[in-house]
Amino acid sequence: MSKPQQPSYITPEQLCIGLYIHLDLGWMDHPFTFNNFKIKSDEQIREIRALNLEKIRYDPLRSDCDPLPPQAVSINPSPISEATAPPEPAVAASPPETAVQQWRNERLRQLHGAIRDCEKAFAAATDTVRDVTANLVNQPQHSREKAEALVNQMVDSILTESDIALHAINDIRPGKGAPYTHPLNVTVLALMLAKSLDMTAEDARQLGMAAVFHDIGKAEVPDRILLKTDPLTRVEQALLEQHCETGARMALQAGLSKQVASLILQHHEYVDGSGYPKHLRGEQIDFLARLLSLVNTYDNLCNPAHPAAALTPYEALASMFSTQRRKFDSDLLKLLIKSLGVYPPGSIVMLSNNVYGIVLSVNPSHPLRPYVLLHRPEIPREAPMVIDLRDEPALNISQCLRPEKLPREVFDYLSPRKRISYYFNHDQASARNPDGLEN
C-alpha cells in the first residue's frame, strides 16, 4: 500500500498564479468562496498575503506550476537611495472589490430579498386563511371563492416552477395569525409533496382546499377541550374526534366538492387502523387523505396547542419514523423526510466550522444543502449572514441542537421561534456559483 501524500507547504511570498492552495481557516475568516482553489490572478495573491499566514498548504498534483523558489522571496536592493525614495502614502488605498466579493454580496442581497418576499406572501396568505375559515358558514360562496383563488395561485406556482424552496417563516406580526398558521402550514407541506409526486393540478387543488379547511369542524368543539392541558377524558376525546365528521358536513354545506369533504373526514385516519373517526386501514383511506394525515401530524408535533410540548422539526421527523411509522403510508413518510431534508427548516444546527445557525429553507432537490442563517455577532441581526450550502462544498452540518442547548448570546441572536411556520418561494438557483470558480 502506498503511503498517503504528505501535505506540502509554502510561504505567502512563494505564491504564484497556477498554484492550487488550501486555506486552513474558517469559512468566514477569508474573502474567498471556497477554502481550496487554483490561484488565477495577482489580486487573489494579494488577498491571500493580506491574511498574514505563516505558511500555506498547496497541492502539487493539482497545480499548474511550481511555487516561486525561496530565493525569489528576497528583495533586490533598490538603486534609489533612502534619501531620494518617494515617501510612503499616509493611508493605503482600499483594494477594489474582487469578483468573488461582488458575487458574494449580490448573493446575500438576493437571499435577503427572497426571505422578505416569502414573509410578505406568508402574511397575505395567513390573512386569507383567517378570512375564509371565519366566514365559511355565514358567507360560504365568498369563502369558497377566496380559498380557491389562494389554492390555485399556490398550485400554479409550486407545480410549474422548476425549483421551489420551503422557508421557515419569521412572522413579522407574531400572534396575529397564530390560529391560522396550522392550516396554512399543512397546505404548504401538502402541496410540496404534491410537486414531488408529479400530481395533477386538479388533484393538487382538491388536496389544497381540503388542507385549508381540514380543521374547520373544530369551530363546534368547546374551547375547554381544545385548550385543555391535561389528558382528555374519554368523553372529551369523543367530542374532539367529532370535528372530522362535522368539518365534512360543513364543507358540503358550503359548496365544496365531495372529494374535499371526504379528505376532511379522513384527515385523522392512519393506515394501521388507529385513527378516527372510522378506523380505516391502508387502501381504505384515500391516497390524498393519507398524505394530508401525514403532514398534519408533522405540523402538530412541531406546533402543538401547548408550545412547551413542541418538538424541533428534526425531532418530529425522527419520532414519526422511529416510533410512529406504522401509522403512515411508508412511501409518503420517506418522501416527506426526503423533501424536508435531515435538517428541516427551523432546525438549529452547528456547521463543520463550529458556527451556529438556523436552517431557513430547503430545496427538496438538494435536501442536505439548505440555506442557513449564521450566528455572526459582528454582523447586525437585522441583516444577518445567510449562506446557501450548495455554494459551500467545504461546509456541512455537523449536528442538530435543541434551542435550550444554545449559549445565551447565540439564542438571542438566532431568535428560534416557539412556533414554526412555512411558506414557499422560487429557488434562486441561477444566481449560484460564479463562473470560473472551482471547488
KOLNUGU-920083 format. One record per atom (N, C-alpha, C, CB): x, y, z. Coordinates in steps of 0.05 Angstrom, whole numbers, plus 5000, padded with zeros to 4 digits. Glycine has a CB too. Example, Ala and Ser with C-alpha at 12.3 -4.5 7.8 and 13.67 -1.06 7.14 Angstrom:
<pts>
526448865156 524649105156 526449345156 522649115181 525749555142 527349795143 525850015157 528249885114 
</pts>
This chain:
<pts>
501749765000 500050005000 501850255000 498150005025 501250444982 502850684981 502250865005 502250844955 504151015013 503851185036 502151425028 506551275047 500551535046 498951765039 500852005034 496951835062 500052175016 501652405009 501852595032 500452544984 504352685039 504752875060 503953155050 507652865070 502753315068 502053585059 504453755052 500353735081 504153925032 506354105023 505654385031 506854074992 507654535041 507154805050 509154995036 507354825080 508255245033 509955455022 509455705039 509355514992 511155905036 510656155049 508956335030 513356305055 507656535041 505956705024 507456835001 504756925041 510156885005 511657014984 512256824960 514257114995 511756564964 512256374942 509856334925 513156114954 507656464931 505156434916 505556534887 502856584929 504256404869 504156494841 501656384827 506756404826 500956504805 498656414790 499056124781 498056604766 496955964784 497155684776 497355484799 499455644758 498055584823 498255404847 495455344857 499955534869 495055094865 492555004877 492954994908 491554724867 491555174922 492155204951 489755124968 492955494957 490355074994 488355015014 488755225036 488554725024 486655375043 486655555065 485555415090 485155825058 487255365109 486455225133 485255425153 488755065146 483055545144 481655745160 478655695160 482256035149 477255815178 474355805177 473255955153 473155925203 470855875145 469755995121 469456295122 467055865115 468856395146 468456685149 471056835154 466556745172 473356695154 475856825161 477456905136 477456645178 476356875113 477656955088 475557045068 479456725077 476357195047 474357315029 473657135005 475357565019 474556885005 474156724981 471656544985 476656554975 470556454962 468156284963 468856014974 466956264935 471155904967 471955634976 474555644991 472155444952 475055445008 477555425023 479855325005 477255245046 479155184983 481255084966 480655154937 481554774969 482555254923 482155344895 484855394882 480455604895 484755424856 487155484840 487355784836 487055344812 489755894842 490156184840 490056264811 492856264853 488556474805 488156564777 488956854772 485356524769 489657004793 490257284789 492157384810 487757454788 493557604803 495257744823 493557854846 496857974810 491057934841 489358034861 488857824883 486758144850 488457574874 488057364894 490557324911 487357104880 492857344898 495357314913 495557534935 497857334894 494957784927 495057994947 493057944970 494358264933 490757844964 488757794985 489657575003 486057734973 490957364992 491957145009 494157245027 492956914991 495957405016 498157505032 497157685054 500157665015 494957825049 493858005070 492657855094 491658175057 492357585091 491457425113 493557385134 490457155103 496157455127 498357435146 498857155157 497957625170 498556955139 499156685147 502156625145 497656485128 503156465164 506056405163 506656205141 506856285190 504756015136 505155825115 502455755103 506555565125 502555645079 500055585064 500355305052 499555795041 498355145055 498354875044 497654885014 496454685059 499054734998 498354724970 498654434959 500154914953 497354394936 497254124925 498954124899 494254044919 501254004900 502953994876 501653854852 505553864882 500053644858 498853484836 496653644821 497753224847 495353834835 493253984822 494154264814 490854004841 496654314818 497754574810 498854564781 499954664829 498754794768 499754814740 502754874739 498255024725 503954944762 506755014762 507854974790 507055314754 510455014793 511755004819 511555284833 514654914817 511655284859 511755544873 514355694867 511455514903 514255954871 516756114867 518956004886 516256414873 521355994876 523555904893 524056084917 526155874877 525055964939 525456124963 527156374959 526755964985 529156364940 530756594936 529256824924 533156524919 526956764911 525456974900 524057144921 523256864881 524257044946 523057194968 524657434975 522757014992 527357424972 528957644979 528457884961 531957574978 528658124972 528058364958 530758474947 526658574976 530858524921 533358634909 533758914918 533158624878 536358984923 536959264931 535959454910 539959304936 534759674919 533659864900 535860074893 531260014912 536060154868 538060354861 537360634872 538360374831 534960664882 534260914894 534960924923 531160974890 536461114931 537261134959 534861214976 539561334962 535261175002 533161245021 532561535020 533961155049 534761695014 534361985014 532562074991 537062125012 532761934968 531262014944 528761854940 533061994920 528261644957 525861484954 523361644960 526061234973 521261604944 518861754949 517561674976 516761714926 516361854990 515161785016 512861595012 514162035030 512461415032 510161235032 507661395036 510561015054 505461315023 502961465028 502061425056 500761365008 500761625067 499961615095 497861395100 498861885104 495961365081 493961165083 493861005058 491161295089 494060745060 493960575037 491160575025 494860285043 491060574998 488460574985 487060304989 488760634955 484460304993 483060054997 483059894971 480160105006 483659634972 483659474947 480859464935 484759194952 480659454909 478059434896 476659174904 478259464866 474059174904 472458934910 472858734888 469459004913 473558484896 474058274877 471458174865 475758054890 471758014844 469357894832 468057704851 470157744806 469657554867 468457374887 466957534908 470657204900 468057754918 466757914938 464158034927 468558134948 464358134902 461958244889 459758044887 462658354861 460457794878 458457584876 457357514903 459657334862 459057494923 458157414950 456157624961 460557384969 456757884957 455058094967 452358094952 456358364964 452458044925 450058034910 448357794917 450658034880 449657574922 448157324930 446757374957 450157084933 448157514976 446957565002 444457744998 448957695021 444757944981 442458124976 440057964964 443258354957 440657784946 438557624934 437157444955 439657444912 438757324973 437557154993 435857315013 439757015009 436757555021 435157725038 432557805024 436757975046 432757864998 430357934983 428357714982 431158024956 429457464978 427657234976 426257185003 429256984968 427657225025 426457195051 424257395056 428657215073 424857655049 422757865053 420357805036 423958135045 420757725011 418457664993 416757435005 419357594965 418157235015 416857005026 415157075051 418856785033 416257245068 414857325092 412357495085 416657475111 412557665065 410257825056 408057635045 411058035035 408857445028 406857265017 405557095039 408257074996 407157015058 406056855081 404057025096 408356765099 404657275102 402757445116 400157485101 404057725122 400357525075 397957545059 396257295059 398657635030 397657065056 396256805057 394856755084 398156575050 396256825105 395056795132 392556955135 397056885154 392557205124 390157365125 387857235110 390657645113 388557115087 386456975071 385356745086 387556885044 387056575098 386056345113 384356425136 388456175123 385156645150 383456745172 380656825162 384856995185 380656965139 378057055128 376256825120 378557235104 377356625105 375656415094 374756225116 377156265073 376356175136 375455985157 373456125176 377855885173 373756375181 371956515198 369156565186 373056785206 369056565159 366556635145 365356415129 367056875128 366456165132 365455945115 362455895120 367055695122 361555915144 358755865150 356956085141 358355815180 357656335148 355956565142 356256665113 356556785161 358556645101 359056735074 360356515058 360756995073 358956285054 360256055041 361356105013 358355835040 359956254997 360856294969 363356474970 358656424952 363356684986 365656864988 368056704998 365057095007 367756545019 369956385030 370956185010 369156245056 369156044996 369955844977 371555964954 367455694966 370556184943 371956314920 374656424928 370156534909 374756544952 377356654961 379356434967 376956834986 378456214979 380255994984 381255864958 378855775001 379355834939 380155724912 382255894899 377655694894 381956164901 383956344889 386656304901 383056634891 386756284928 389256244942 390555974934 388956264972 388955764935 390055494929 390955484899 387955274935 389355594881 390155594853 392755734849 387955724836 393155954862 395656104860 397955944870 395456374875 397655814893 399755644904 400355404887 398955554933 398255274877 398655044860 400155124834 395954904853 399255334822 400555424797 403555484802 399155674786 404155624824 406955684829 408655444836 407055884853 407555274853 409155044862 409554834840 407854914886 407454774825 407654564806 409054644780 404854464799 408954904773 410154984748 413055074750 408455204736 413955164774 416655264776 418555014779 416955444801 420855044766 422754814766 423954764794 424954864746 424454984808 425654954835 424155134855 428655034835 423355014877 421855144898 423355094924 418855054899 423655314940 424955284966 422755314987 427155494970 422855145008 421055155030 422355315053 420154875040 421255545061 422455715080 421055695108 422256005071 422755705129 421655745155 421156045159 423655645178 418756115168 417956395167 418256525195 414956415159 419356765195 419456935218 417157135215 422257075222 414857075226 412457235222 412957515232 410057115236 412657715215 413157995223 410858095241 413358175198 408757945244 406558015261 405957785281 403958095245 407857715298 407457485315 404957495331 409857455334 403457265332 401057245348 398557315333 401257415371 398757505313 396357595299 394957375284 397057825280 396557205271 395256995255 395756715266 396257005227 396656695291 397456435302 395456215298 398056465331 392856255303 390856035300 390655935271 388156115310 391556095252 391156035224 393655935210 390056275209 395855935224 398355845212 398455545208 400755935228 397055395226 396955105223 395755015197 395454975247 393255105190 392255025164 393955115141 389355125161 395155345143 396955445122 399455275120 397655735126 400655205143 402955025142 402254755129 403954975171 399954645137 399154385126 398754405096 396554285140 397654625087 397154665058 399854685043 395554925053 401654835053 404254875040 405754605039 406055085055 405854465062 407254205062 405954005044 407354095091 403253995043 401853805026 402453864997 398853815031 402554114989 403054184961 405954144953 402254474955 407754164973 410554104967 410853804960 412354184991 409453634975 409453354969 408053294942 408153184991 405953444936 404553414911 406453464888 402153604909 408153664891 410153714869 412053484866 411753974876 413053374888 414953154887 413652904875 415953084915 410952874877 409552644866 408652684838 407152584883 409252924826 408352984799 405252954798 409652804778 403953044818 401053034820 399753214799 400053104848 397453134789 395953314770 395053564785 393553164758 394753774769 393954034781 391254004795 393854254760 389353854783 386753834795 386853684821 384853684775 388353464823 388653324849 389953504869 390253064845 391953664861 393253844879 391354054890 395753974866 389554154873 387654354881 385654234902 386054464857 384753994897 382953864916 384453814943 381953584905 386953734941 388553694966 388953964980 391253574958 389554174965 389954434977 387454544991 390854634957 385154514979 382654604991 382054445016 380254584971 382454185016 382054025040 383954105062 382353725034 386454175055 388454255075 387654515088 391254275062 386654705072 385854965083 383654935104 384955155061 381754755098 379354735114 379254475132 376854735097 381554335134 381454075147 380554095176 384153945146 381054305190 380254325219 377854505223 382654435235 376354565202 374054745205 372054645225 372754795178 371854375228 369954265247 370554325276 369853965243 372954415282 373654485309 372154735319 376654525312 370954875300 369355105308 367055025326 368255255283 366154775325 363954685342 364954515366 362054515326 367554505370 368754375394 369254585415 371354215387 368254535440 368554735461 371554805466 367354645488 372155065471 374855145477 376055005501 374955445481 374354935520 375354795544 376754535537 373154755565 375954415514 377154165505 379554235488 375153995489 379354425470 381554495452 383954605467 380654695431 383454745489 385554875504 386454725529 384755155511 385254495534 385854345558 388754245558 383954115562 390154285580 392954195582 393253915593 394554395600 391353825609 391353555620 390253365599 389653535646 390853105602 389752905583 386752915581 390652625591 385652875558 382752885554 381452635566 381952915525 379052665576 377552435585 376452295560 375152515604 375252055563 374151915540 371952065527 373151635549 370252205543 368052365533 369252605517 366252465555 371152735529 372352965515 373752885489 374353105534 375152655490 376452555466 374352495444 378052305472 372152385452 370052325432 368952575420 367752165446 368552785436 367653045426 369753165406 367153245449 372253135413 374353245395 374353095368 377153215409 374052835370 374152675345 371852735326 374152385352 369652855337 367452915320 368053145300 365053005338 370353285304 370853505286 371353425258 373253665297 372153175253 372553075226 369853055211 373952805226 367852925224 365252905211 363853175210 363552705227 364153335230 362953605230 364153765207 363353745257 366853755204 368153905183 367253815155 371153875185 366953555151 366053455125 363253555119 366153145125 361553555139 358753655135 358853955128 357053605160 360454115142 360554395137 361654455109 362354535158 363554285100 364754325074 362654285052 367054125069 360954075055 358854025035 356754245035 357553755040 356054345059 354154555061 355154815049 353354605091 357754855049 358955095038 359455075008 361555165051 358754844996 359054814967 361754704959 358655064954 363354604977 365854474970 365354204958 367854454994 367254094943 366853844929 366553604948 369053794909 365353384938 365153144955 367953034961 363552934940 369853064942 372552964948 373853124971 374252984923 373553384970 374653544992 373353465019 374253844987 370753425019 369353345044 370453075053 366353335039 370952895034 371952625042 374752645054 371952445017 376452815042 379152845053 379052965081 380853025035 377253165086 376953275112 376053055132 374953515112 374152895123 373152675141 375452485149 370952525126 377352435131 379352225135 382052335145 379752075110 382252595150 384952705155 386252615181 384853005155 384752475198 385952355222 385952045221 384452445247 385551935198 385651645195 388651565190 383951545171 389351325202 392151225199 391950945186 393551215226 394050885171 393950635156 393950385174 396350615137 394750405199 394650175217 391950145231 396850195238 390050315224 387350305236 387050445263 386650015240 389150585272 388950715298 387850995297 391750725310 387051085274 385951355271 383051365276 386651465244 381851595269 378951635273 377951815250 378351765301 375351815245 373151705261 372351425254 370751885259 373151315231 372251055221 374250835226 371551075192 376650895236 378750695240 379350535214 377850495262 379550685192 380150565166 383050475166 379650765144 383650285147 386350175144 387250195115 386349885154 389850235112 391250215087 389750345064 391649935080 389150185043 387850275019 385050365023 387950064998 383850315046 381150425051 381250725053 380050305077 383550835059 383851125062 384751235035 386051185084 383351455027 384051585002 387051665003 382351844998 388451624980 391251684979 391851974988 392451634951 390252164978 390752444986 390252485015 388952624969 388452335027 387952355056 390352245072 385352205064 391552025061 393951925074 396152135074 394951675060 396452285053 398352495051 397652725071 398552615022 395152795071 394153015089 394652935118 391153075084 394052685125 394452585153 397352605161 393452305156 399152545142 402052545147 403052825154 403552435123 402453025137 403453295141 402053425165 403153465116 399553355169 398053465192 399353365218 395153375192 400153115220 401453015243 404153155248 401952715241 405653185226 408353315229 408053595240 409753325201 406153755229 405954025239 404854035267 404154195221 403153845274 402153845302 404353775322 399853635305 406253615314 408553555332 410253795335 410153315320 410653945314 412354185315 410954425329 413254275287 408354435325 406754665334 404254565350 405954845311 404654435372 402354335388 400854575401 403154135409 398454515411 396954735424 398454855447 394254625434 400154695460 401754785483 404754785475 401254605508 405955015470 408655035459 410754885475 409455325457 410254845501 412254705517 412654425508 411454715546 410654315495 410754035485 411954015457 408053905486 412654235445 413554235417 416154085413 413954525408 416353935391 418753805383 420153985362 418253525371 422753975360 424054105338 423353965312 427154115342 423654095289 423053955264 424653695261 423654135240 427153695269 428853465268 427653235285 431653535276 426853305310 425753115328 423053005318 425453235356 421453185306 418853095296 419152885275 417253335286 420852935256 421352735235 422452475246 423152845213 424352495265 425552265277 423452105292 427852335296 421652235307 419552095322 417651955303 418052295340 416852095282 414951975263 416151725250 414152175241 418751725244 420051505231 420651275251 422551585217 421451345275 422351135293 420151005309 424451245312 418151165317 416051055335 413251055324 416051215361 412751195301 410051225291 409851125262 409151505293 411851005251 411850955222 409550775213 414450835214 408550605231 406350425223 403750575217 405850215245 403650825228 401250975223 400951085195 401151205243 403251105181 403351255156 403951085132 405351485158 403151185109 404051065084 407051085082 402651205059 408450855081 411350855083 412751025061 412450575083 411651005037 412851155015 412451455019 411551074988 410151535029 409751825034 411451925057 406751875040 411851765078 413551845100 416451885091 413451635123 417451695074 420151725063 420351975046 420951475047 418252035031 418252265014 418352525030 415852264995 416852525052 416852765070 419652815081 414852725093 420952595090 423652625101 425552715080 424552355113 425252605056 427052685034 426552985026 426652515009 424053065025 423353335017 424253545037 420453355012 423953485063 424653675084 427653665091 423053625109 428953435083 431753405089 432153305117 433253675086 434553225123 435153125150 434853355170 438053005151 435353595161 435153835178 433054015167 437953985181 430453985174 428254135162 428554435169 425554035172 427154605154 427054895161 426254935190 425155045143 427755115203 427255175232 429155025250 424555105239 430754835239 432654685256 435054865264 433654435241 435854825289 438254965300 440654775295 437955035330 442754875282 444954695274 447654815281 444754635244 449654645282 452354735283 453754645257 453854635308 455254825244 456654755220 459354635226 456854995202 460554515205 463154385209 465354585217 463954245184 464954845214 466955045223 466255155250 467155275203 464455005265 463655075292 462055335295 466055095309 460755425273 459055655274 456155555277 459355825248 454655685295 451855615299 450155745277 450855715327 447855625272 446055735252 443255615255 447055685224 441455735240 438655625239 437955585209 436655825252 436855345203 436155285176 433755445168 435554975173 434155615147 431955785138 430155645118 433056045126 431355505099 429755385079 431255155066 428955585057 429754985053 430954745040 429654715012 430554485057 431354654993 430354584966 430054274965 432254694943 427654174960 427353874961 429153734941 424553804954 430253874921 432053744902 434853714915 432253904876 435453874936 438053864949 437653864979 439854114940 436353664991 435453675019 437753695039 433853445025 440153605032 442353615051 443953875050 444253385046 443254055032 444754305028 442754545031 446154315001 441754595055 439754805059 440955085060 438154755084 439255285062 440055555068 440255585098 438055765055 442355715108 442855735137 443456025144 445155545146 442056125164 442656385176 444656345197 440056525187 446956485195 449256435213 449256625237 451856475198 450256515260 450856685283 453456825278 450856515309 453357075271 455757245268 455357495284 456357305237 456257505309 455557725326 456557995316 456757675354 458657995299 459658245288 457858365266 462458215278 455858205257 454058295236 451358345248 453858075213 450158575243 447558645255 445458435249 446558915245 443858365269 441758165267 439658245246 440458105293 439358505242 437358595223 438058525194 436958895225 440558475188 441458395161 443558175164 442758645145 442657945174 444557725181 445957605157 443157515197 448057455162 449457295142 447757045136 452357225150 447057005111 445556765103 447156635080 442656835093 447556375082 449056235061 447356005050 451756125073 447955935026 446755705012 448855495012 445755774983 448455275027 450555075030 451154935003 449654865049 449454964983 450254864956 452555024945 447854884937 452955274954 455155434945 457755384961 454355724947 457555234983 459755205001 460454905005 459055325029 461754784986 462354494988 464254425011 463554394962 465754615021 467554555043 466054555070 469854765044 463554645070 461954655095 459754445095 460854935099 459154345119 456854175122 455754205150 457553885115 453354095155 452154095182 453253865198 449054085180 454353925221 455553715237 453653605259 458053815251 451753775268 449853675288 447453865290 451153645316 445253745300 442753895305 442353935335 440253755291 441454165344 441354225372 438454315379 443354445379 437754275405 435354395415 435954685423 434354245440 434054865420 434555145425 435655195453 432055305422 434755045473 435655095501 438555015505 433854945520 439754875486 442554805488 444455015478 443054545473 443355225466 444955445455 446055625477 443455605435 448555735474 449355945492 447456175491 452256035485 447156325512 445056535513 445356735491 445156675540 447856825485 448257025465 447456925437 451057125465 447956665433 447256545407 444156525405 448556265403 442856435426 439956415427 438656695421 438956315454 439756905434 438557165429 438957255401 439857365448 441257185389 441757275361 440057125341 444757235355 439956855344 438456695324 435456715328 439356405326 434656775353 431756805359 430056575349 430757065347 430656325357 428956105348 426156135358 430155835358 424256085340 421456125346 420155885360 419856195321 418255945379 416855725392 414955585372 415255825416 413855745353 412155635332 413555665306 409355765332 413555455290 414855455264 412755465242 416755215261 413055655224 411255675201 412855645176 409655935202 411455575154 412755515129 411355665106 412855215123 412955745087 411855835061 413955765040 411156135062 413255815015 415055734993 415855974977 413655524975 418055944963 418956154945 420456024923 420756364960 420656164900 422156054877 425056054885 421656224852 426355824881 429155804887 430855954868 430055504888 432956094878 434656264861 437056104852 435356514875 436655884839 438855714831 440655844811 437855444820 439456014794 441056144773 443156334783 439256284754 442856414809 444756604820 447056474835 443356794838 447356214832 449256074849 452156124840 448655784848 453655904836 456555934833 457356124810 457755664827 459156314816 460156494795 461856344775 461656734807 461856424750 463456294730 466456294737 463056414703 467756074732 470656064735 471555984762 471756314728 469755944782 470655874809 470555574811 468956004831 472555454825 472755174828 472255094857 475455064819 471354844861 471254754888 472954514892 468354684896 
</pts>
